[in-house]
Amino acid sequence: MDNLNISKEDLKLFLEELDEQIEVMEEGFLTLEREGADPEVVSATFRAAHTVKGSSAAIGHQRMTALTHAMENVMDKIRQGELGTSSEVMNPLLKGLDLLRPFKQTLATNSDTDVDISQALQELRDVAERKPQDSASGPKSSGPMDVSESFMQRIHYAQEEGLVALEINVTLAPESIMPSVRAYQVYQAVASIGEILASDPTLNEIEDENVGTELKFWIITASGREAIRSAVAEVTDVTGVSVSPVKVPKDKEEADRAKPGGAAPSDEDTKSGAAAAIENRTVRVDVTVLDSLMNLIGELVIDRTRLGQLSAELSELAGVEDLASEVGRISNHLARITGFLQEEILKARMLPIEKLFKKFPRMVRDLSMKFNKPINFEVNGKDTELDRAVIEMLSDPLMHLLRNAIDHGLESPDERRAAGKTEEGNLTLSAYHSYNQIVVEVSDDGRGIDPQRVIESAVRKGVITPDRAKEITDREAIMLIFSPGFSTAEKVSEVSGRGVGLDVVRKNIDALGGRVDVESDLGRGTTFRIFLPLTLATVRALMVRAGGQTFAIPLNSVVETLRVDKRLIKSMRRQQVVTVRDMVVPIYRLESSIGLTRRRRSWNDTTAGENDHIYAVIVNGDGKTFGLVVDSLVGEQEIVIKSLGRLIGDVRGLAGATILGDGSLALILDIRGLTGAGWSKDTVAEVAG
């Protein structure tokens, strides 16, 4: 049990920082393994490990401190150029990272964990003790400073960021009783004011008590020289401190001065850059606060709509023209203010989808090794922004689709060679805007989905009848993989099976107000495409009246609205249909389709106005197009989605409710819910005229 010394508020901040640093380390480890020792990535990853080590030590979490200290040592060896970034080096680092997560979880839940870190520590130590590589990436500890290309690169990156590279020389008193302790204190003092690129002696040498009276550090910092001298001089037994700019060899210096930021900034420039960095701050806000603000904005939107309707009603009354005009001005002003507030709160809730996408490279890498399938994993559109609530609910569906693609979509290297493909499979995760939606794609160049196998499996499992199997199209067959319990896999692995659990994927996407589509080319690959709303808080809807009730149909499900001549309505297999641009579309009465009335009505029994016409809203859900007959079309409106509550429960075809301007309730239709359940013949008979 680690004895922690931290307040509740400080623990919250610690966990937030820990989460960020874990992300930085995981992304850095994977990048280094894939692309080699990029000095910027090495430095960022080293800093993350160093930060966690320091903060965990401050709160007394001994096991986390020991683990991150060992990880930091390995990263320091990589930074010094003494270790490469092969899988043999990265595997122990990733294993160590995996042990940080249960520590984080137990801290968040105020519980204890019996995680044993001894094996991970030994593996990290074994890696750190390997013999150095021939080529180093930092300055040597003897003779004149040897500046390698990677070291030079890091200095120039720092200069472009407004920082400065400095050399610090520290002298310890010869009579010091504990020189290694003092050297470590100096190291910590220097690390607190900048990024240590290299040191002489190294951190490992200091910890092994292999130190003398002279210490050297090469750092990147935003602090001025006097601040550095003061911080180091506070350490006991320090007798001398000198700080000077890192001297770059003249040939490299002249070559690099042509690059932007090639010249080292002065102390004044450094202070200016530091001031700018201080000003560029963000404030952490609990997500529950954002949720509460969005709910309050929703109430304002409702009141705005009601006030607008009141203004319209007053304008039709005699004798209150001035009052109606004033209410109208207030209504318009409130509309502008609430619109602005709503937009700002939505911006605050929006996050780059990169936060979600960062989870998957590690998973793909591990599964690639598990199945011995080399994979080129590409991630596109990481800057695409999405409501944080949508991002949270999208994690599991994407994880399942990626596992599916790796396990059963991509072939083995032997199979790919036989098919004339490269041994390395291609897997792509993408996000992009499309009109008022976000589209997320998971695409592979694997074996694809065989529609015939899907049909055979669906008939065998009773998902469809043999008669239906004869008339089903390839596209409709592929969509059957979303049926509960459906699978085409010959054996179900511990990771996934093509189709196993895809009904849950679609259910989760439906809960987000989105939809999922599949395109597959047998032998060439499969693409799962998820369409999502920008936010779950509000939605544009078509308002209609049917059966004396107002309904809201989300615009993303509406194809078009029609005024249909009743003489054009035909009957086909006991189903009423209408032809829309050479396409036969089945039509249903809206109120009956969701079970609000069981009374059979003829098409003449309508309040649509002219007796020889009806109004129909053509909608699409899960690739099925049909028409909903309504009494009248009210118009488009932005609505706030409200839950139906536990007393009503889940009603097929209803996604929730909204409050209208006059205070009445309108039910929001879930078109995919209607198509998912389908209509029985009895229901069709009742709603058809």
C-alpha positions as CSV (number, residue, x, y, z in Angstrom):
1,M,0.0,0.0,0.0
2,D,1.4,3.4,-1.0
3,N,1.1,6.1,1.7
4,L,-0.3,9.1,-0.1
5,N,-0.2,12.6,1.1
6,I,-2.5,14.6,-1.1
7,S,-5.8,16.6,-0.8
8,K,-8.9,15.7,-2.8
9,E,-8.6,18.7,-5.0
10,D,-4.9,18.1,-5.7
11,L,-5.6,14.5,-6.5
12,K,-8.1,15.6,-9.1
13,L,-5.4,17.8,-10.8
14,F,-2.8,15.0,-10.5
15,L,-5.1,12.5,-12.2
16,E,-5.9,14.9,-15.0
17,E,-2.1,15.5,-15.6
18,L,-1.4,11.8,-15.3
19,D,-4.0,11.0,-18.0
20,E,-2.4,13.6,-20.4
21,Q,1.2,12.3,-19.7
22,I,0.2,8.7,-20.3
23,E,-1.3,9.7,-23.7
24,V,2.0,11.6,-24.5
25,M,4.1,8.6,-23.6
26,E,2.0,6.0,-25.4
27,E,1.9,8.1,-28.6
28,G,5.6,8.8,-28.3
29,F,6.6,5.1,-27.8
30,L,4.6,4.0,-30.8
31,T,6.0,6.8,-33.0
32,L,9.6,6.0,-32.0
33,E,9.1,2.4,-32.7
34,R,7.6,3.2,-36.1
35,E,9.7,6.1,-37.2
36,G,12.9,6.0,-35.2
37,A,14.5,8.3,-32.7
38,D,13.1,11.7,-33.7
39,P,14.7,14.1,-31.1
40,E,11.5,16.1,-30.6
41,V,9.5,12.9,-29.9
42,V,12.2,11.5,-27.6
43,S,12.3,14.8,-25.6
44,A,8.6,15.0,-25.3
45,T,8.3,11.4,-24.1
46,F,11.2,11.8,-21.7
47,R,9.6,14.9,-20.2
48,A,6.3,13.0,-19.7
49,A,8.0,10.2,-17.8
50,H,10.0,12.7,-15.8
51,T,6.9,14.7,-14.9
52,V,5.0,11.6,-13.7
53,K,8.0,10.5,-11.7
54,G,8.3,13.8,-10.0
55,S,4.6,14.3,-9.3
56,S,4.1,10.7,-8.1
57,A,7.0,11.1,-5.8
58,A,5.5,14.3,-4.4
59,I,2.3,12.6,-3.4
60,G,4.1,9.5,-2.0
61,H,3.1,6.9,-4.6
62,Q,6.3,4.8,-4.4
63,R,5.5,2.1,-6.9
64,M,4.5,4.7,-9.6
65,T,7.7,6.6,-8.9
66,A,9.9,3.5,-9.2
67,L,8.2,2.5,-12.4
68,T,8.4,5.9,-14.1
69,H,12.0,6.3,-12.9
70,A,13.0,3.1,-14.6
71,M,11.1,4.2,-17.8
72,E,12.8,7.6,-17.6
73,N,16.2,5.9,-17.5
74,V,15.5,4.0,-20.7
75,M,14.3,7.1,-22.4
76,D,17.5,8.9,-21.2
77,K,19.6,6.2,-22.9
78,I,17.6,6.7,-26.1
79,R,18.0,10.4,-25.8
80,Q,21.8,10.0,-25.3
81,G,21.9,7.9,-28.5
82,E,22.9,4.8,-26.5
83,L,19.8,2.8,-27.3
84,G,17.7,2.4,-30.4
85,T,13.9,2.3,-30.7
86,S,13.3,-1.2,-31.8
87,S,10.4,-3.3,-30.5
88,E,12.7,-5.0,-28.0
89,V,13.3,-1.6,-26.4
90,M,9.7,-0.3,-26.7
91,N,8.0,-3.4,-25.4
92,P,9.2,-3.0,-21.8
93,L,8.3,0.7,-21.9
94,L,4.8,-0.1,-23.1
95,K,4.4,-2.8,-20.5
96,G,5.4,-0.2,-17.9
97,L,2.8,2.2,-19.3
98,D,0.1,-0.5,-19.0
99,L,0.9,-0.7,-15.2
100,L,0.3,3.0,-14.8
101,R,-3.3,2.7,-15.8
102,P,-4.5,0.5,-12.9
103,F,-2.6,2.8,-10.5
104,K,-4.6,5.7,-12.0
105,Q,-7.9,3.8,-11.7
106,T,-7.3,2.9,-8.1
107,L,-6.4,6.5,-7.2
108,A,-9.6,7.7,-8.9
109,T,-11.7,5.2,-6.9
110,N,-9.8,5.5,-3.7
111,S,-9.0,1.8,-3.6
112,D,-5.9,-0.3,-3.6
113,T,-4.3,-2.5,-6.1
114,D,-1.9,-5.5,-5.8
115,V,-0.2,-4.8,-9.1
116,D,3.3,-6.3,-9.0
117,I,5.8,-4.1,-10.8
118,S,8.9,-6.2,-10.1
119,Q,9.0,-8.0,-13.4
120,A,8.4,-4.7,-15.4
121,L,11.2,-3.0,-13.4
122,Q,13.6,-5.8,-14.1
123,E,12.8,-5.7,-17.9
124,L,13.3,-1.9,-17.9
125,R,16.6,-2.2,-16.1
126,D,17.8,-4.9,-18.4
127,V,17.1,-2.7,-21.4
128,A,18.8,0.3,-19.8
129,E,21.9,-1.7,-19.0
130,R,22.5,-2.7,-22.6
131,K,25.7,-1.6,-24.3
132,P,25.6,1.8,-26.0
133,Q,25.1,2.0,-29.7
134,D,28.0,3.2,-31.8
135,S,26.3,6.5,-32.7
136,A,25.2,8.8,-29.9
137,S,22.6,11.6,-30.2
138,G,23.9,14.0,-27.5
139,P,27.1,15.6,-26.3
140,K,29.8,13.3,-24.9
141,S,31.1,13.6,-21.4
142,S,34.7,13.9,-22.3
143,G,36.6,16.3,-24.5
144,P,34.9,19.1,-26.6
145,M,31.2,18.9,-27.0
146,D,30.3,16.7,-30.0
147,V,27.0,18.0,-31.4
148,S,25.2,15.4,-33.4
149,E,22.6,16.1,-36.1
150,S,19.6,15.1,-33.9
151,F,21.0,17.3,-31.0
152,M,21.2,20.2,-33.4
153,Q,17.7,19.6,-34.7
154,R,16.3,19.7,-31.2
155,I,18.1,23.0,-30.5
156,H,16.6,24.6,-33.7
157,Y,13.1,23.3,-32.8
158,A,13.5,25.0,-29.4
159,Q,14.7,28.2,-31.0
160,E,11.6,28.3,-33.2
161,E,9.5,27.9,-30.1
162,G,11.2,31.0,-28.5
163,L,13.4,29.0,-26.2
164,V,17.2,29.0,-25.8
165,A,19.8,26.2,-25.5
166,L,22.3,26.8,-22.6
167,E,25.3,25.0,-21.2
168,I,25.5,25.0,-17.4
169,N,28.7,24.3,-15.5
170,V,28.4,23.5,-11.8
171,T,31.2,23.1,-9.2
172,L,30.7,21.1,-6.0
173,A,32.8,21.6,-2.9
174,P,35.6,19.0,-2.7
175,E,34.9,18.4,1.0
176,S,31.2,17.6,0.3
177,I,30.2,14.5,2.4
178,M,27.5,13.4,0.0
179,P,28.5,14.4,-3.6
180,S,26.1,12.1,-5.3
181,V,23.2,13.4,-3.3
182,R,24.2,17.0,-4.1
183,A,24.7,16.1,-7.7
184,Y,21.2,14.6,-7.8
185,Q,19.7,17.7,-6.2
186,V,21.5,19.9,-8.8
187,Y,20.1,17.6,-11.5
188,Q,16.5,18.1,-10.1
189,A,17.0,21.8,-9.8
190,V,18.1,22.1,-13.5
191,A,15.3,19.8,-14.6
192,S,12.8,22.1,-12.9
193,I,13.7,25.0,-15.1
194,G,14.3,23.4,-18.4
195,E,14.6,20.3,-20.6
196,I,17.9,18.5,-20.0
197,L,19.3,17.4,-23.4
198,A,22.3,15.7,-21.8
199,S,24.4,15.8,-18.7
200,D,27.9,14.9,-17.5
201,P,27.8,12.8,-15.5
202,T,24.6,11.1,-16.7
203,L,21.6,10.5,-14.4
204,N,22.5,6.8,-14.2
205,E,26.1,7.7,-13.2
206,I,24.8,10.1,-10.5
207,E,22.5,7.3,-9.1
208,D,25.4,4.9,-9.2
209,E,27.4,7.5,-7.1
210,N,30.0,7.9,-10.0
211,V,30.4,11.7,-9.7
212,G,33.2,14.2,-9.2
213,T,33.1,17.9,-8.3
214,E,32.4,19.1,-11.9
215,L,28.9,18.8,-13.4
216,K,27.8,19.9,-16.9
217,F,24.3,20.2,-18.3
218,W,23.0,21.1,-21.7
219,I,19.4,22.3,-21.5
220,I,16.6,24.0,-23.4
221,T,14.7,26.6,-21.3
222,A,12.6,29.7,-21.3
223,S,14.2,31.0,-18.1
224,G,16.9,33.7,-17.9
225,R,20.5,33.0,-16.9
226,E,20.2,34.7,-13.5
227,A,17.1,32.6,-12.6
228,I,19.1,29.4,-13.5
229,R,22.1,30.5,-11.4
230,S,19.9,31.3,-8.4
231,A,18.0,28.0,-8.6
232,V,21.2,25.9,-8.8
233,A,23.1,28.0,-6.2
234,E,20.5,27.1,-3.5
235,V,21.7,23.5,-3.4
236,T,24.1,22.9,-0.5
237,D,27.8,22.4,-1.4
238,V,27.5,24.2,-4.8
239,T,30.5,26.6,-4.9
240,G,30.2,27.8,-8.5
241,V,27.7,28.1,-11.4
242,S,28.3,29.4,-14.9
243,V,25.7,29.6,-17.7
244,S,26.5,30.2,-21.3
245,P,24.8,29.7,-24.7
246,V,25.5,26.3,-26.4
247,K,28.2,26.9,-28.9
248,V,27.3,25.2,-32.2
249,P,30.2,24.3,-34.6
250,K,30.6,27.1,-37.1
251,D,29.9,25.0,-40.3
252,K,26.6,23.8,-38.9
253,E,25.7,27.1,-37.4
254,E,26.2,28.9,-40.7
255,A,24.2,26.3,-42.6
256,D,21.3,26.4,-40.1
257,R,21.1,30.2,-39.8
258,A,19.3,30.2,-43.1
259,K,16.5,28.3,-41.4
260,P,13.7,30.1,-39.6
261,G,14.6,30.6,-36.0
262,G,18.2,29.5,-36.7
263,A,19.7,32.3,-34.5
264,A,19.7,31.8,-30.8
265,P,17.5,34.4,-29.0
266,S,18.9,36.9,-26.5
267,D,17.8,36.9,-22.8
268,E,15.3,39.6,-23.7
269,D,13.8,37.4,-26.4
270,T,13.7,34.5,-24.1
271,K,11.8,36.5,-21.5
272,S,9.3,37.7,-24.2
273,G,8.7,34.1,-25.3
274,A,8.2,33.0,-21.7
275,A,5.7,35.8,-21.1
276,A,3.8,34.7,-24.2
277,A,3.7,31.1,-23.0
278,I,2.4,32.2,-19.6
279,E,-0.4,34.2,-21.3
280,N,-1.5,31.3,-23.4
281,R,-3.4,29.5,-20.7
282,T,-6.4,27.3,-20.6
283,V,-8.8,26.6,-17.7
284,R,-9.9,23.1,-16.8
285,V,-13.7,22.8,-16.6
286,D,-15.5,19.8,-15.2
287,V,-17.6,18.2,-18.0
288,T,-20.6,18.2,-15.7
289,V,-20.5,22.0,-15.7
290,L,-20.6,22.0,-19.5
291,D,-23.6,19.5,-19.4
292,S,-25.4,21.8,-17.0
293,L,-24.8,24.9,-19.1
294,M,-26.0,23.1,-22.2
295,N,-29.2,22.0,-20.4
296,L,-29.8,25.7,-19.3
297,I,-29.2,26.9,-22.8
298,G,-31.8,24.3,-24.0
299,E,-34.3,25.9,-21.6
300,L,-33.5,29.4,-23.0
301,V,-34.0,28.1,-26.5
302,I,-37.5,26.8,-25.5
303,D,-38.4,30.2,-23.8
304,R,-37.0,32.1,-26.9
305,T,-39.4,30.1,-29.1
306,R,-42.3,30.7,-26.8
307,L,-41.6,34.4,-26.6
308,G,-41.4,34.6,-30.4
309,Q,-44.8,32.9,-30.7
310,L,-46.3,35.3,-28.1
311,S,-45.0,38.2,-30.1
312,A,-46.7,36.9,-33.2
313,E,-50.0,36.4,-31.3
314,L,-49.9,39.9,-29.9
315,S,-49.3,41.5,-33.3
316,E,-52.7,40.1,-34.4
317,L,-54.6,41.8,-31.6
318,A,-55.9,45.3,-31.8
319,G,-54.9,48.0,-29.3
320,V,-51.7,46.4,-28.2
321,E,-49.5,47.3,-31.1
322,D,-46.9,49.1,-29.0
323,L,-46.7,46.1,-26.6
324,A,-46.4,43.6,-29.5
325,S,-43.6,45.7,-31.0
326,E,-41.7,45.8,-27.7
327,V,-42.1,42.1,-27.1
328,G,-41.0,41.5,-30.7
329,R,-37.8,43.5,-30.1
330,I,-37.1,41.7,-26.8
331,S,-37.7,38.4,-28.6
332,N,-35.3,39.2,-31.4
333,H,-32.6,40.3,-29.0
334,L,-33.1,37.2,-26.9
335,A,-32.9,35.1,-30.0
336,R,-29.5,36.7,-30.9
337,I,-28.1,36.3,-27.4
338,T,-29.3,32.7,-26.9
339,G,-28.0,31.8,-30.3
340,F,-24.6,33.2,-29.4
341,L,-24.5,31.5,-26.0
342,Q,-25.6,28.2,-27.6
343,E,-22.8,28.5,-30.2
344,E,-20.2,29.3,-27.6
345,I,-21.3,26.4,-25.3
346,L,-21.2,24.0,-28.2
347,K,-17.7,25.2,-29.0
348,A,-16.7,24.5,-25.4
349,R,-18.1,21.0,-25.7
350,M,-16.4,20.2,-28.9
351,L,-13.2,18.2,-28.8
352,P,-10.9,17.1,-31.6
353,I,-11.6,13.5,-32.4
354,E,-7.9,13.0,-32.0
355,K,-8.5,12.5,-28.3
356,L,-10.4,9.3,-29.2
357,F,-8.2,8.2,-32.1
358,K,-5.1,8.2,-29.8
359,K,-6.5,5.1,-28.1
360,F,-6.2,2.9,-31.2
361,P,-2.6,2.8,-32.6
362,R,-1.5,0.9,-29.5
363,M,-4.4,-1.6,-29.9
364,V,-3.7,-2.1,-33.6
365,R,0.0,-2.5,-32.9
366,D,-0.6,-5.2,-30.2
367,L,-3.1,-7.1,-32.3
368,S,-0.8,-6.9,-35.3
369,M,1.8,-8.7,-33.2
370,K,-0.7,-11.2,-31.7
371,F,-2.0,-12.4,-35.1
372,N,1.4,-12.0,-36.9
373,K,-0.2,-9.6,-39.4
374,P,2.0,-6.6,-40.5
375,I,-0.4,-3.6,-40.6
376,N,0.0,-0.1,-42.0
377,F,-2.4,1.8,-39.8
378,E,-3.3,5.3,-41.0
379,V,-5.3,7.9,-39.1
380,N,-6.8,10.8,-40.9
381,G,-8.9,13.8,-39.9
382,K,-7.7,13.9,-36.2
383,D,-8.6,17.6,-36.1
384,T,-12.2,17.0,-36.8
385,E,-14.3,18.3,-33.9
386,L,-17.2,16.5,-32.3
387,D,-19.3,16.8,-29.2
388,R,-17.5,15.3,-26.2
389,A,-20.6,13.2,-25.4
390,V,-20.6,11.7,-28.9
391,I,-16.8,11.0,-28.7
392,E,-17.3,9.1,-25.4
393,M,-20.0,6.9,-26.8
394,L,-18.2,6.3,-30.1
395,S,-15.2,4.6,-28.4
396,D,-16.6,1.0,-28.1
397,P,-18.1,0.8,-31.6
398,L,-14.8,1.9,-33.2
399,M,-12.8,-0.4,-31.1
400,H,-15.0,-3.3,-32.2
401,L,-14.8,-2.4,-35.9
402,L,-11.0,-2.1,-35.8
403,R,-10.7,-5.5,-34.0
404,N,-13.0,-7.0,-36.6
405,A,-10.9,-5.7,-39.4
406,I,-7.7,-7.0,-38.0
407,D,-9.0,-10.4,-36.9
408,H,-11.2,-11.3,-39.8
409,G,-11.0,-8.6,-42.4
410,L,-7.2,-8.6,-43.1
411,E,-5.7,-11.8,-44.4
412,S,-2.5,-13.4,-43.2
413,P,0.8,-12.5,-45.1
414,D,0.6,-15.8,-46.9
415,E,-3.0,-15.3,-48.1
416,R,-2.2,-11.7,-49.2
417,R,0.8,-12.9,-51.2
418,A,-1.3,-15.5,-52.9
419,A,-3.9,-12.9,-53.7
420,G,-1.3,-10.6,-55.3
421,K,-1.3,-8.1,-52.4
422,T,1.5,-6.7,-50.3
423,E,2.2,-8.7,-47.1
424,E,1.4,-5.6,-45.0
425,G,-2.3,-5.0,-44.7
426,N,-3.7,-1.5,-44.8
427,L,-6.1,-0.3,-42.2
428,T,-7.4,3.3,-42.1
429,L,-9.4,5.3,-39.6
430,S,-10.7,8.6,-40.9
431,A,-13.0,11.4,-39.8
432,Y,-14.4,14.3,-41.8
433,H,-17.3,16.8,-42.1
434,S,-20.1,16.1,-44.6
435,Y,-22.8,18.7,-44.6
436,N,-24.2,19.0,-41.0
437,Q,-22.8,15.6,-40.0
438,I,-19.5,14.0,-39.0
439,V,-18.5,10.9,-40.9
440,V,-16.1,8.3,-39.4
441,E,-14.7,5.5,-41.5
442,V,-13.0,2.2,-40.7
443,S,-11.5,0.8,-43.9
444,D,-9.4,-2.2,-44.7
445,D,-8.0,-3.8,-47.9
446,G,-8.7,-7.3,-46.7
447,R,-10.8,-10.1,-48.0
448,G,-14.1,-8.3,-48.0
449,I,-17.6,-9.7,-47.1
450,D,-19.1,-12.4,-49.3
451,P,-22.9,-11.6,-49.7
452,Q,-23.6,-15.2,-50.5
453,R,-22.0,-16.5,-47.3
454,V,-24.0,-13.9,-45.4
455,I,-27.3,-15.0,-47.0
456,E,-26.5,-18.7,-46.3
457,S,-25.7,-17.9,-42.7
458,A,-28.8,-15.7,-42.2
459,V,-31.1,-18.4,-43.5
460,R,-29.4,-21.0,-41.3
461,K,-29.8,-18.9,-38.2
462,G,-33.4,-17.9,-39.0
463,V,-32.6,-14.2,-39.6
464,I,-34.4,-14.3,-43.0
465,T,-36.6,-16.9,-44.7
466,P,-35.5,-18.9,-47.7
467,D,-38.0,-17.0,-49.9
468,R,-36.6,-13.7,-48.8
469,A,-33.1,-15.0,-49.5
470,K,-34.0,-15.4,-53.2
471,E,-34.9,-11.8,-53.7
472,I,-32.4,-10.0,-51.4
473,T,-29.8,-7.7,-53.1
474,D,-26.1,-7.9,-52.3
475,R,-26.2,-4.6,-50.4
476,E,-29.2,-5.7,-48.3
477,A,-27.4,-9.0,-47.6
478,I,-24.3,-7.2,-46.3
479,M,-26.4,-5.1,-44.0
480,L,-27.7,-8.4,-42.4
481,I,-24.4,-8.6,-40.5
482,F,-25.9,-6.1,-38.0
483,S,-28.6,-8.6,-37.1
484,P,-28.4,-9.8,-33.4
485,G,-26.3,-13.0,-33.0
486,F,-25.3,-13.1,-36.7
487,S,-21.8,-14.2,-37.8
488,T,-20.1,-15.6,-40.8
489,A,-16.9,-16.5,-39.0
490,E,-16.0,-20.2,-39.0
491,K,-14.7,-19.8,-35.5
492,V,-15.1,-17.0,-33.0
493,S,-11.8,-15.7,-31.7
494,E,-11.2,-14.0,-28.4
495,V,-10.8,-10.7,-30.2
496,S,-13.8,-10.6,-32.6
497,G,-15.8,-12.3,-35.2
498,R,-17.0,-10.7,-38.4
499,G,-20.6,-9.8,-37.4
500,V,-20.4,-10.9,-33.8
501,G,-21.5,-7.9,-31.8
502,L,-22.2,-5.7,-34.8
503,D,-25.8,-5.4,-33.7
504,V,-24.4,-3.7,-30.5
505,V,-22.3,-1.4,-32.7
506,R,-25.4,-0.3,-34.6
507,K,-27.4,0.0,-31.4
508,N,-24.8,2.3,-29.9
509,I,-24.6,4.4,-33.1
510,D,-28.4,4.6,-33.2
511,A,-28.4,5.9,-29.6
512,L,-26.2,8.7,-30.9
513,G,-28.7,9.7,-33.5
514,G,-26.4,8.4,-36.2
515,R,-26.4,5.6,-38.7
516,V,-23.8,3.1,-40.0
517,D,-23.3,1.9,-43.5
518,V,-21.1,-0.8,-45.1
519,E,-19.4,-1.0,-48.5
520,S,-17.5,-4.2,-49.3
521,D,-15.8,-5.4,-52.4
522,L,-15.1,-9.2,-52.2
523,G,-11.3,-9.7,-52.2
524,R,-10.5,-6.0,-52.1
525,G,-11.7,-4.8,-48.7
526,T,-14.5,-3.3,-46.5
527,T,-15.4,0.1,-45.4
528,F,-17.7,0.8,-42.4
529,R,-19.0,4.4,-42.5
530,I,-20.6,6.0,-39.5
531,F,-22.7,9.1,-39.8
532,L,-23.0,11.2,-36.7
533,P,-24.7,14.5,-35.6
534,L,-22.4,17.3,-34.5
535,T,-24.1,17.5,-31.1
536,L,-26.7,15.6,-29.1
537,A,-28.1,18.6,-27.5
538,T,-30.2,20.1,-30.3
539,V,-31.4,19.1,-33.7
540,R,-33.1,20.6,-36.8
541,A,-36.4,18.9,-37.4
542,L,-39.4,19.0,-39.7
543,M,-42.5,19.7,-37.6
544,V,-45.7,17.9,-38.7
545,R,-49.2,17.3,-37.4
546,A,-50.9,13.9,-37.4
547,G,-53.8,12.5,-35.5
548,G,-54.2,15.7,-33.5
549,Q,-50.5,15.5,-32.3
550,T,-47.4,17.4,-33.3
551,F,-44.4,15.4,-34.3
552,A,-40.8,16.3,-35.0
553,I,-38.9,14.4,-37.7
554,P,-35.1,14.9,-37.6
555,L,-34.0,16.5,-40.9
556,N,-31.2,14.0,-41.4
557,S,-33.9,11.3,-42.0
558,V,-36.1,13.4,-44.3
559,V,-35.6,12.8,-48.0
560,E,-38.4,15.1,-49.2
561,T,-42.1,16.2,-48.7
562,L,-44.8,15.4,-51.2
563,R,-48.4,16.5,-51.8
564,V,-49.8,13.3,-53.3
565,D,-52.9,12.8,-55.4
566,K,-54.9,10.1,-53.8
567,R,-55.6,8.6,-57.2
568,L,-51.9,7.8,-57.6
569,I,-51.9,5.6,-54.4
570,K,-51.8,1.9,-55.4
571,S,-52.0,-1.4,-53.5
572,M,-49.3,-3.9,-53.8
573,R,-49.4,-7.1,-51.7
574,R,-51.8,-5.5,-49.2
575,Q,-49.4,-2.5,-48.9
576,Q,-50.2,1.0,-50.0
577,V,-47.5,2.4,-52.2
578,V,-46.8,5.5,-54.3
579,T,-44.4,6.0,-57.1
580,V,-41.8,8.8,-56.6
581,R,-39.5,9.4,-59.5
582,D,-39.7,5.8,-60.8
583,M,-39.3,4.4,-57.3
584,V,-42.1,2.5,-55.6
585,V,-42.3,3.8,-52.0
586,P,-44.6,2.2,-49.3
587,I,-46.6,4.7,-47.2
588,Y,-47.9,4.5,-43.7
589,R,-50.0,6.7,-41.4
590,L,-47.6,8.3,-39.0
591,E,-49.7,8.1,-35.8
592,S,-50.6,4.5,-36.4
593,S,-47.1,3.4,-37.2
594,I,-45.9,4.2,-33.7
595,G,-49.0,2.6,-32.1
596,L,-50.7,5.8,-30.9
597,T,-54.0,4.6,-32.5
598,R,-55.2,1.2,-33.6
599,R,-58.2,2.7,-35.5
600,R,-58.2,2.0,-39.2
601,R,-58.5,5.1,-41.3
602,S,-59.1,5.5,-45.0
603,W,-57.1,8.1,-46.9
604,N,-60.3,10.2,-47.1
605,D,-60.3,10.5,-43.3
606,T,-57.8,13.3,-43.1
607,T,-57.6,17.0,-42.1
608,A,-55.0,17.7,-44.8
609,G,-57.3,20.3,-46.5
610,E,-58.1,19.3,-50.0
611,N,-59.9,15.9,-50.1
612,D,-58.2,14.7,-53.2
613,H,-54.6,15.1,-51.8
614,I,-52.6,13.9,-48.9
615,Y,-49.3,15.0,-47.4
616,A,-46.4,12.5,-47.2
617,V,-43.0,12.9,-45.7
618,I,-40.5,10.6,-47.5
619,V,-37.9,9.4,-45.0
620,N,-35.0,7.0,-45.0
621,G,-33.7,4.8,-42.2
622,D,-31.0,2.1,-42.5
623,G,-31.3,2.2,-46.3
624,K,-35.1,1.8,-46.3
625,T,-37.2,4.5,-47.9
626,F,-40.9,4.9,-47.1
627,G,-43.5,7.6,-46.7
628,L,-45.3,8.8,-43.5
629,V,-48.7,10.3,-44.2
630,V,-49.4,13.4,-42.1
631,D,-52.3,15.8,-41.7
632,S,-50.2,18.9,-42.3
633,L,-46.7,20.3,-42.5
634,V,-45.8,22.9,-39.9
635,G,-42.2,23.8,-40.9
636,E,-38.6,23.4,-39.9
637,Q,-37.5,24.2,-36.4
638,E,-34.5,23.8,-34.1
639,I,-35.6,21.7,-31.2
640,V,-34.1,20.7,-27.8
641,I,-34.2,16.9,-27.2
642,K,-35.7,15.8,-23.9
643,S,-35.8,12.2,-22.6
644,L,-39.2,10.5,-22.4
645,G,-38.4,9.4,-18.9
646,R,-38.7,6.1,-17.1
647,L,-42.4,6.1,-16.7
648,I,-42.9,5.9,-20.5
649,G,-39.8,3.8,-21.2
650,D,-38.6,2.9,-24.6
651,V,-41.2,3.3,-27.3
652,R,-40.4,1.9,-30.8
653,G,-40.1,4.8,-33.2
654,L,-39.7,7.6,-30.6
655,A,-36.4,9.2,-29.8
656,G,-37.7,11.7,-27.2
657,A,-39.8,14.8,-26.9
658,T,-39.4,18.6,-27.2
659,I,-41.3,21.5,-25.8
660,L,-42.9,23.9,-28.4
661,G,-43.3,27.6,-28.3
662,D,-46.9,27.4,-26.9
663,G,-45.7,25.1,-24.1
664,S,-47.1,21.9,-25.6
665,L,-45.2,18.7,-26.1
666,A,-44.0,17.3,-29.5
667,L,-42.8,13.7,-29.9
668,I,-39.5,13.2,-31.8
669,L,-39.5,10.3,-34.2
670,D,-36.7,7.8,-34.5
671,I,-36.9,6.7,-38.1
672,R,-34.3,4.0,-37.7
673,G,-36.2,2.6,-34.8
674,L,-39.2,2.2,-37.0
675,T,-37.3,0.4,-39.8
676,G,-35.4,-1.7,-37.4
677,A,-38.4,-3.3,-35.9
678,G,-40.4,-3.3,-39.2
679,W,-44.2,-3.6,-39.5
680,S,-46.3,-6.7,-39.2
681,K,-48.9,-7.5,-41.8
682,D,-51.6,-6.7,-39.3
683,T,-50.2,-3.3,-38.6
684,V,-49.9,-2.7,-42.3
685,A,-53.6,-3.6,-42.8
686,E,-54.6,-1.1,-40.1
687,V,-52.5,1.8,-41.4
688,A,-53.2,1.3,-45.0
689,G,-56.2,2.9,-46.6
